[in-house]
């Protein structure tokens, strides 16, 4: 997990700049909700937002989809 607590407002602002994408689905609420959830559920640190990443070599990553 990467703490994005200090960047969450910048992320929201960037997402709002893509109005055509937000017209179909409410990505803004979905993504910010997911970031808040990850920040509060998956770490003992106090985070208002977190991004989750997983490292895997290419072959291993693509084998997940076979």
PDB file with one MODEL, atoms N, CA, C and O in Angstrom:
MODEL        1
ATOM      1  N   UNK A   1       0.835  -1.186   0.000  1.00  0.00           N
ATOM      2  CA  UNK A   1       0.000   0.000   0.000  1.00  0.00           C
ATOM      3  C   UNK A   1       0.876   1.244   0.000  1.00  0.00           C
ATOM      4  O   UNK A   1       1.937   1.285   0.623  1.00  0.00           O
ATOM      5  N   UNK A   2       0.408   2.242  -0.708  1.00  0.00           N
ATOM      6  CA  UNK A   2       1.084   3.530  -0.730  1.00  0.00           C
ATOM      7  C   UNK A   2       0.114   4.562  -0.158  1.00  0.00           C
ATOM      8  O   UNK A   2      -1.013   4.708  -0.631  1.00  0.00           O
ATOM      9  N   UNK A   3       0.569   5.261   0.853  1.00  0.00           N
ATOM     10  CA  UNK A   3      -0.237   6.298   1.496  1.00  0.00           C
ATOM     11  C   UNK A   3      -0.401   7.478   0.541  1.00  0.00           C
ATOM     12  O   UNK A   3       0.588   8.099   0.151  1.00  0.00           O
ATOM     13  N   UNK A   4      -1.634   7.791   0.164  1.00  0.00           N
ATOM     14  CA  UNK A   4      -1.894   8.941  -0.714  1.00  0.00           C
ATOM     15  C   UNK A   4      -2.712  10.006   0.019  1.00  0.00           C
ATOM     16  O   UNK A   4      -3.368  10.839  -0.607  1.00  0.00           O
ATOM     17  N   UNK A   5      -2.665   9.968   1.329  1.00  0.00           N
ATOM     18  CA  UNK A   5      -3.435  10.921   2.136  1.00  0.00           C
ATOM     19  C   UNK A   5      -3.171  12.368   1.727  1.00  0.00           C
ATOM     20  O   UNK A   5      -4.100  13.173   1.649  1.00  0.00           O
ATOM     21  N   UNK A   6      -1.914  12.698   1.466  1.00  0.00           N
ATOM     22  CA  UNK A   6      -1.562  14.077   1.101  1.00  0.00           C
ATOM     23  C   UNK A   6      -1.874  14.400  -0.354  1.00  0.00           C
ATOM     24  O   UNK A   6      -1.880  15.570  -0.737  1.00  0.00           O
ATOM     25  N   UNK A   7      -2.130  13.392  -1.163  1.00  0.00           N
ATOM     26  CA  UNK A   7      -2.376  13.597  -2.592  1.00  0.00           C
ATOM     27  C   UNK A   7      -3.823  13.373  -2.998  1.00  0.00           C
ATOM     28  O   UNK A   7      -4.168  13.608  -4.156  1.00  0.00           O
ATOM     29  N   UNK A   8      -4.684  12.927  -2.086  1.00  0.00           N
ATOM     30  CA  UNK A   8      -6.049  12.553  -2.452  1.00  0.00           C
ATOM     31  C   UNK A   8      -6.825  13.717  -3.083  1.00  0.00           C
ATOM     32  O   UNK A   8      -7.586  13.512  -4.028  1.00  0.00           O
ATOM     33  N   UNK A   9      -6.639  14.924  -2.568  1.00  0.00           N
ATOM     34  CA  UNK A   9      -7.354  16.075  -3.142  1.00  0.00           C
ATOM     35  C   UNK A   9      -6.881  16.363  -4.565  1.00  0.00           C
ATOM     36  O   UNK A   9      -7.684  16.724  -5.425  1.00  0.00           O
ATOM     37  N   UNK A  10      -5.588  16.206  -4.815  1.00  0.00           N
ATOM     38  CA  UNK A  10      -5.054  16.389  -6.166  1.00  0.00           C
ATOM     39  C   UNK A  10      -5.604  15.316  -7.102  1.00  0.00           C
ATOM     40  O   UNK A  10      -5.913  15.605  -8.258  1.00  0.00           O
ATOM     41  N   UNK A  11      -5.728  14.094  -6.619  1.00  0.00           N
ATOM     42  CA  UNK A  11      -6.290  13.003  -7.419  1.00  0.00           C
ATOM     43  C   UNK A  11      -7.746  13.298  -7.775  1.00  0.00           C
ATOM     44  O   UNK A  11      -8.156  13.097  -8.918  1.00  0.00           O
ATOM     45  N   UNK A  12      -8.524  13.770  -6.812  1.00  0.00           N
ATOM     46  CA  UNK A  12      -9.931  14.113  -7.055  1.00  0.00           C
ATOM     47  C   UNK A  12     -10.036  15.223  -8.092  1.00  0.00           C
ATOM     48  O   UNK A  12     -10.872  15.163  -8.993  1.00  0.00           O
ATOM     49  N   UNK A  13      -9.193  16.227  -7.963  1.00  0.00           N
ATOM     50  CA  UNK A  13      -9.187  17.341  -8.917  1.00  0.00           C
ATOM     51  C   UNK A  13      -8.859  16.833 -10.325  1.00  0.00           C
ATOM     52  O   UNK A  13      -9.494  17.243 -11.297  1.00  0.00           O
ATOM     53  N   UNK A  14      -7.884  15.954 -10.435  1.00  0.00           N
ATOM     54  CA  UNK A  14      -7.512  15.395 -11.743  1.00  0.00           C
ATOM     55  C   UNK A  14      -8.655  14.577 -12.329  1.00  0.00           C
ATOM     56  O   UNK A  14      -8.929  14.655 -13.527  1.00  0.00           O
ATOM     57  N   UNK A  15      -9.315  13.800 -11.493  1.00  0.00           N
ATOM     58  CA  UNK A  15     -10.438  12.991 -11.977  1.00  0.00           C
ATOM     59  C   UNK A  15     -11.587  13.875 -12.458  1.00  0.00           C
ATOM     60  O   UNK A  15     -12.229  13.562 -13.461  1.00  0.00           O
ATOM     61  N   UNK A  16     -11.847  14.963 -11.762  1.00  0.00           N
ATOM     62  CA  UNK A  16     -12.935  15.871 -12.150  1.00  0.00           C
ATOM     63  C   UNK A  16     -12.662  16.547 -13.489  1.00  0.00           C
ATOM     64  O   UNK A  16     -13.592  17.012 -14.147  1.00  0.00           O
ATOM     65  N   UNK A  17     -11.407  16.605 -13.896  1.00  0.00           N
ATOM     66  CA  UNK A  17     -11.042  17.220 -15.174  1.00  0.00           C
ATOM     67  C   UNK A  17     -11.474  16.353 -16.357  1.00  0.00           C
ATOM     68  O   UNK A  17     -11.505  16.829 -17.492  1.00  0.00           O
ATOM     69  N   UNK A  18     -11.802  15.102 -16.106  1.00  0.00           N
ATOM     70  CA  UNK A  18     -12.201  14.171 -17.168  1.00  0.00           C
ATOM     71  C   UNK A  18     -13.719  13.953 -17.115  1.00  0.00           C
ATOM     72  O   UNK A  18     -14.192  12.854 -16.828  1.00  0.00           O
ATOM     73  N   UNK A  19     -14.459  15.012 -17.395  1.00  0.00           N
ATOM     74  CA  UNK A  19     -15.921  14.993 -17.272  1.00  0.00           C
ATOM     75  C   UNK A  19     -16.582  13.946 -18.153  1.00  0.00           C
ATOM     76  O   UNK A  19     -17.583  13.351 -17.756  1.00  0.00           O
ATOM     77  N   UNK A  20     -16.039  13.710 -19.345  1.00  0.00           N
ATOM     78  CA  UNK A  20     -16.668  12.721 -20.238  1.00  0.00           C
ATOM     79  C   UNK A  20     -16.609  11.323 -19.629  1.00  0.00           C
ATOM     80  O   UNK A  20     -17.524  10.523 -19.828  1.00  0.00           O
ATOM     81  N   UNK A  21     -15.553  11.024 -18.897  1.00  0.00           N
ATOM     82  CA  UNK A  21     -15.426   9.713 -18.265  1.00  0.00           C
ATOM     83  C   UNK A  21     -16.392   9.569 -17.092  1.00  0.00           C
ATOM     84  O   UNK A  21     -16.906   8.481 -16.833  1.00  0.00           O
ATOM     85  N   UNK A  22     -16.630  10.654 -16.398  1.00  0.00           N
ATOM     86  CA  UNK A  22     -17.508  10.619 -15.225  1.00  0.00           C
ATOM     87  C   UNK A  22     -18.984  10.649 -15.595  1.00  0.00           C
ATOM     88  O   UNK A  22     -19.841  10.407 -14.745  1.00  0.00           O
ATOM     89  N   UNK A  23     -19.290  10.943 -16.861  1.00  0.00           N
ATOM     90  CA  UNK A  23     -20.687  11.037 -17.281  1.00  0.00           C
ATOM     91  C   UNK A  23     -21.389   9.687 -17.260  1.00  0.00           C
ATOM     92  O   UNK A  23     -22.590   9.619 -17.000  1.00  0.00           O
ATOM     93  N   UNK A  24     -20.666   8.626 -17.525  1.00  0.00           N
ATOM     94  CA  UNK A  24     -21.269   7.293 -17.612  1.00  0.00           C
ATOM     95  C   UNK A  24     -21.361   6.590 -16.263  1.00  0.00           C
ATOM     96  O   UNK A  24     -22.403   6.036 -15.914  1.00  0.00           O
ATOM     97  N   UNK A  25     -20.289   6.613 -15.525  1.00  0.00           N
ATOM     98  CA  UNK A  25     -20.227   5.943 -14.226  1.00  0.00           C
ATOM     99  C   UNK A  25     -19.637   6.887 -13.195  1.00  0.00           C
ATOM    100  O   UNK A  25     -18.860   7.779 -13.539  1.00  0.00           O
ATOM    101  N   UNK A  26     -19.998   6.700 -11.938  1.00  0.00           N
ATOM    102  CA  UNK A  26     -19.486   7.570 -10.885  1.00  0.00           C
ATOM    103  C   UNK A  26     -18.141   7.039 -10.379  1.00  0.00           C
ATOM    104  O   UNK A  26     -18.022   6.561  -9.251  1.00  0.00           O
ATOM    105  N   UNK A  27     -17.139   7.139 -11.252  1.00  0.00           N
ATOM    106  CA  UNK A  27     -15.799   6.683 -10.884  1.00  0.00           C
ATOM    107  C   UNK A  27     -15.257   7.470  -9.692  1.00  0.00           C
ATOM    108  O   UNK A  27     -14.520   6.926  -8.870  1.00  0.00           O
ATOM    109  N   UNK A  28     -15.615   8.728  -9.602  1.00  0.00           N
ATOM    110  CA  UNK A  28     -15.093   9.579  -8.538  1.00  0.00           C
ATOM    111  C   UNK A  28     -15.436   9.010  -7.164  1.00  0.00           C
ATOM    112  O   UNK A  28     -14.552   8.857  -6.320  1.00  0.00           O
ATOM    113  N   UNK A  29     -16.700   8.699  -6.934  1.00  0.00           N
ATOM    114  CA  UNK A  29     -17.089   8.117  -5.646  1.00  0.00           C
ATOM    115  C   UNK A  29     -16.503   6.720  -5.463  1.00  0.00           C
ATOM    116  O   UNK A  29     -16.074   6.362  -4.366  1.00  0.00           O
ATOM    117  N   UNK A  30     -16.487   5.941  -6.527  1.00  0.00           N
ATOM    118  CA  UNK A  30     -15.977   4.574  -6.433  1.00  0.00           C
ATOM    119  C   UNK A  30     -14.496   4.554  -6.063  1.00  0.00           C
ATOM    120  O   UNK A  30     -14.092   3.827  -5.155  1.00  0.00           O
ATOM    121  N   UNK A  31     -13.698   5.337  -6.753  1.00  0.00           N
ATOM    122  CA  UNK A  31     -12.260   5.330  -6.519  1.00  0.00           C
ATOM    123  C   UNK A  31     -11.904   5.960  -5.180  1.00  0.00           C
ATOM    124  O   UNK A  31     -11.070   5.424  -4.450  1.00  0.00           O
ATOM    125  N   UNK A  32     -12.520   7.084  -4.847  1.00  0.00           N
ATOM    126  CA  UNK A  32     -12.187   7.700  -3.554  1.00  0.00           C
ATOM    127  C   UNK A  32     -12.668   6.824  -2.408  1.00  0.00           C
ATOM    128  O   UNK A  32     -12.014   6.753  -1.367  1.00  0.00           O
ATOM    129  N   UNK A  33     -13.796   6.158  -2.584  1.00  0.00           N
ATOM    130  CA  UNK A  33     -14.263   5.233  -1.556  1.00  0.00           C
ATOM    131  C   UNK A  33     -13.311   4.060  -1.385  1.00  0.00           C
ATOM    132  O   UNK A  33     -13.025   3.643  -0.262  1.00  0.00           O
ATOM    133  N   UNK A  34     -12.822   3.531  -2.500  1.00  0.00           N
ATOM    134  CA  UNK A  34     -11.870   2.422  -2.445  1.00  0.00           C
ATOM    135  C   UNK A  34     -10.566   2.870  -1.784  1.00  0.00           C
ATOM    136  O   UNK A  34      -9.990   2.132  -0.985  1.00  0.00           O
ATOM    137  N   UNK A  35     -10.102   4.072  -2.114  1.00  0.00           N
ATOM    138  CA  UNK A  35      -8.883   4.584  -1.484  1.00  0.00           C
ATOM    139  C   UNK A  35      -9.056   4.758   0.021  1.00  0.00           C
ATOM    140  O   UNK A  35      -8.149   4.433   0.787  1.00  0.00           O
ATOM    141  N   UNK A  36     -10.204   5.264   0.453  1.00  0.00           N
ATOM    142  CA  UNK A  36     -10.472   5.411   1.894  1.00  0.00           C
ATOM    143  C   UNK A  36     -10.543   4.048   2.564  1.00  0.00           C
ATOM    144  O   UNK A  36      -9.994   3.859   3.650  1.00  0.00           O
ATOM    145  N   UNK A  37     -11.217   3.093   1.921  1.00  0.00           N
ATOM    146  CA  UNK A  37     -11.344   1.739   2.465  1.00  0.00           C
ATOM    147  C   UNK A  37      -9.969   1.108   2.658  1.00  0.00           C
ATOM    148  O   UNK A  37      -9.667   0.579   3.728  1.00  0.00           O
ATOM    149  N   UNK A  38      -9.145   1.165   1.627  1.00  0.00           N
ATOM    150  CA  UNK A  38      -7.808   0.592   1.733  1.00  0.00           C
ATOM    151  C   UNK A  38      -6.992   1.277   2.816  1.00  0.00           C
ATOM    152  O   UNK A  38      -6.233   0.625   3.533  1.00  0.00           O
ATOM    153  N   UNK A  39      -7.145   2.574   2.936  1.00  0.00           N
ATOM    154  CA  UNK A  39      -6.392   3.320   3.941  1.00  0.00           C
ATOM    155  C   UNK A  39      -6.786   2.984   5.359  1.00  0.00           C
ATOM    156  O   UNK A  39      -5.974   3.101   6.276  1.00  0.00           O
ATOM    157  N   UNK A  40      -8.016   2.570   5.548  1.00  0.00           N
ATOM    158  CA  UNK A  40      -8.463   2.288   6.914  1.00  0.00           C
ATOM    159  C   UNK A  40      -8.502   0.804   7.256  1.00  0.00           C
ATOM    160  O   UNK A  40      -8.461   0.451   8.435  1.00  0.00           O
ATOM    161  N   UNK A  41      -8.581  -0.070   6.266  1.00  0.00           N
ATOM    162  CA  UNK A  41      -8.762  -1.495   6.541  1.00  0.00           C
ATOM    163  C   UNK A  41      -7.499  -2.340   6.432  1.00  0.00           C
ATOM    164  O   UNK A  41      -7.410  -3.393   7.063  1.00  0.00           O
ATOM    165  N   UNK A  42      -6.540  -1.907   5.657  1.00  0.00           N
ATOM    166  CA  UNK A  42      -5.407  -2.778   5.369  1.00  0.00           C
ATOM    167  C   UNK A  42      -4.096  -2.344   6.006  1.00  0.00           C
ATOM    168  O   UNK A  42      -3.035  -2.843   5.630  1.00  0.00           O
ATOM    169  N   UNK A  43      -4.147  -1.452   6.932  1.00  0.00           N
ATOM    170  CA  UNK A  43      -2.927  -1.000   7.578  1.00  0.00           C
ATOM    171  C   UNK A  43      -3.230  -0.516   8.986  1.00  0.00           C
ATOM    172  O   UNK A  43      -4.352  -0.106   9.283  1.00  0.00           O
ATOM    173  N   UNK A  44      -2.244  -0.563   9.835  1.00  0.00           N
ATOM    174  CA  UNK A  44      -2.404  -0.048  11.192  1.00  0.00           C
ATOM    175  C   UNK A  44      -2.099   1.439  11.241  1.00  0.00           C
ATOM    176  O   UNK A  44      -2.413   2.110  12.225  1.00  0.00           O
ATOM    177  N   UNK A  45      -1.479   1.964  10.165  1.00  0.00           N
ATOM    178  CA  UNK A  45      -1.214   3.393  10.089  1.00  0.00           C
ATOM    179  C   UNK A  45      -2.527   4.124   9.839  1.00  0.00           C
ATOM    180  O   UNK A  45      -3.460   3.560   9.267  1.00  0.00           O
ATOM    181  N   UNK A  46      -2.596   5.363  10.264  1.00  0.00           N
ATOM    182  CA  UNK A  46      -3.791   6.164  10.011  1.00  0.00           C
ATOM    183  C   UNK A  46      -3.628   6.858   8.663  1.00  0.00           C
ATOM    184  O   UNK A  46      -2.843   7.795   8.519  1.00  0.00           O
ATOM    185  N   UNK A  47      -4.385   6.380   7.684  1.00  0.00           N
ATOM    186  CA  UNK A  47      -4.343   6.957   6.337  1.00  0.00           C
ATOM    187  C   UNK A  47      -5.759   7.339   5.914  1.00  0.00           C
ATOM    188  O   UNK A  47      -6.714   6.616   6.196  1.00  0.00           O
ATOM    189  N   UNK A  48      -5.887   8.472   5.241  1.00  0.00           N
ATOM    190  CA  UNK A  48      -7.195   8.835   4.704  1.00  0.00           C
ATOM    191  C   UNK A  48      -7.367   8.293   3.292  1.00  0.00           C
ATOM    192  O   UNK A  48      -8.463   8.330   2.733  1.00  0.00           O
ATOM    193  N   UNK A  49      -6.274   7.788   2.717  1.00  0.00           N
ATOM    194  CA  UNK A  49      -6.352   7.181   1.393  1.00  0.00           C
ATOM    195  C   UNK A  49      -5.120   6.367   1.105  1.00  0.00           C
ATOM    196  O   UNK A  49      -4.022   6.723   1.531  1.00  0.00           O
ATOM    197  N   UNK A  50      -5.288   5.273   0.386  1.00  0.00           N
ATOM    198  CA  UNK A  50      -4.159   4.420   0.008  1.00  0.00           C
ATOM    199  C   UNK A  50      -4.401   3.804  -1.352  1.00  0.00           C
ATOM    200  O   UNK A  50      -5.531   3.473  -1.710  1.00  0.00           O
ATOM    201  N   UNK A  51      -3.318   3.654  -2.110  1.00  0.00           N
ATOM    202  CA  UNK A  51      -3.322   2.938  -3.380  1.00  0.00           C
ATOM    203  C   UNK A  51      -2.684   1.586  -3.130  1.00  0.00           C
ATOM    204  O   UNK A  51      -1.726   1.479  -2.363  1.00  0.00           O
ATOM    205  N   UNK A  52      -3.205   0.559  -3.768  1.00  0.00           N
ATOM    206  CA  UNK A  52      -2.654  -0.784  -3.609  1.00  0.00           C
ATOM    207  C   UNK A  52      -1.942  -1.196  -4.890  1.00  0.00           C
ATOM    208  O   UNK A  52      -2.450  -0.988  -5.992  1.00  0.00           O
ATOM    209  N   UNK A  53      -0.764  -1.780  -4.731  1.00  0.00           N
ATOM    210  CA  UNK A  53       0.022  -2.249  -5.860  1.00  0.00           C
ATOM    211  C   UNK A  53       0.510  -3.650  -5.559  1.00  0.00           C
ATOM    212  O   UNK A  53       0.672  -4.032  -4.400  1.00  0.00           O
ATOM    213  N   UNK A  54       0.741  -4.402  -6.603  1.00  0.00           N
ATOM    214  CA  UNK A  54       1.270  -5.758  -6.471  1.00  0.00           C
ATOM    215  C   UNK A  54       2.382  -5.914  -7.498  1.00  0.00           C
ATOM    216  O   UNK A  54       2.184  -5.627  -8.678  1.00  0.00           O
ATOM    217  N   UNK A  55       3.545  -6.365  -7.055  1.00  0.00           N
ATOM    218  CA  UNK A  55       4.648  -6.599  -7.979  1.00  0.00           C
ATOM    219  C   UNK A  55       4.653  -8.062  -8.383  1.00  0.00           C
ATOM    220  O   UNK A  55       4.559  -8.956  -7.541  1.00  0.00           O
ATOM    221  N   UNK A  56       4.761  -8.290  -9.663  1.00  0.00           N
ATOM    222  CA  UNK A  56       4.892  -9.656 -10.177  1.00  0.00           C
ATOM    223  C   UNK A  56       5.618  -9.582 -11.510  1.00  0.00           C
ATOM    224  O   UNK A  56       5.310  -8.720 -12.334  1.00  0.00           O
ATOM    225  N   UNK A  57       6.580 -10.474 -11.736  1.00  0.00           N
ATOM    226  CA  UNK A  57       7.209 -10.534 -13.058  1.00  0.00           C
ATOM    227  C   UNK A  57       6.141 -10.795 -14.128  1.00  0.00           C
ATOM    228  O   UNK A  57       5.115 -11.413 -13.845  1.00  0.00           O
ATOM    229  N   UNK A  58       6.382 -10.331 -15.341  1.00  0.00           N
ATOM    230  CA  UNK A  58       5.397 -10.428 -16.413  1.00  0.00           C
ATOM    231  C   UNK A  58       4.779 -11.802 -16.581  1.00  0.00           C
ATOM    232  O   UNK A  58       3.555 -11.930 -16.634  1.00  0.00           O
ATOM    233  N   UNK A  59       5.597 -12.816 -16.664  1.00  0.00           N
ATOM    234  CA  UNK A  59       5.085 -14.178 -16.879  1.00  0.00           C
ATOM    235  C   UNK A  59       4.154 -14.588 -15.736  1.00  0.00           C
ATOM    236  O   UNK A  59       3.088 -15.158 -15.971  1.00  0.00           O
ATOM    237  N   UNK A  60       4.558 -14.298 -14.508  1.00  0.00           N
ATOM    238  CA  UNK A  60       3.732 -14.644 -13.344  1.00  0.00           C
ATOM    239  C   UNK A  60       2.420 -13.857 -13.349  1.00  0.00           C
ATOM    240  O   UNK A  60       1.355 -14.408 -13.071  1.00  0.00           O
ATOM    241  N   UNK A  61       2.507 -12.576 -13.666  1.00  0.00           N
ATOM    242  CA  UNK A  61       1.312 -11.723 -13.705  1.00  0.00           C
ATOM    243  C   UNK A  61       0.306 -12.252 -14.726  1.00  0.00           C
ATOM    244  O   UNK A  61      -0.875 -12.413 -14.415  1.00  0.00           O
ATOM    245  N   UNK A  62       0.777 -12.522 -15.945  1.00  0.00           N
ATOM    246  CA  UNK A  62      -0.141 -12.967 -16.985  1.00  0.00           C
ATOM    247  C   UNK A  62      -0.694 -14.369 -16.723  1.00  0.00           C
ATOM    248  O   UNK A  62      -1.761 -14.716 -17.230  1.00  0.00           O
ATOM    249  N   UNK A  63       0.014 -15.165 -15.945  1.00  0.00           N
ATOM    250  CA  UNK A  63      -0.496 -16.494 -15.618  1.00  0.00           C
ATOM    251  C   UNK A  63      -1.725 -16.403 -14.702  1.00  0.00           C
ATOM    252  O   UNK A  63      -2.486 -17.364 -14.588  1.00  0.00           O
ATOM    253  N   UNK A  64      -1.915 -15.263 -14.059  1.00  0.00           N
ATOM    254  CA  UNK A  64      -3.098 -15.077 -13.209  1.00  0.00           C
ATOM    255  C   UNK A  64      -4.379 -15.079 -14.026  1.00  0.00           C
ATOM    256  O   UNK A  64      -5.457 -15.336 -13.489  1.00  0.00           O
ATOM    257  N   UNK A  65      -4.272 -14.797 -15.314  1.00  0.00           N
ATOM    258  CA  UNK A  65      -5.433 -14.652 -16.179  1.00  0.00           C
ATOM    259  C   UNK A  65      -5.662 -15.856 -17.080  1.00  0.00           C
ATOM    260  O   UNK A  65      -6.566 -15.830 -17.915  1.00  0.00           O
ATOM    261  N   UNK A  66      -4.877 -16.897 -16.936  1.00  0.00           N
ATOM    262  CA  UNK A  66      -5.058 -18.096 -17.758  1.00  0.00           C
ATOM    263  C   UNK A  66      -6.238 -18.907 -17.307  1.00  0.00           C
ATOM    264  O   UNK A  66      -6.531 -19.950 -17.893  1.00  0.00           O
TER     265      UNK A  66
ENDMDL
END
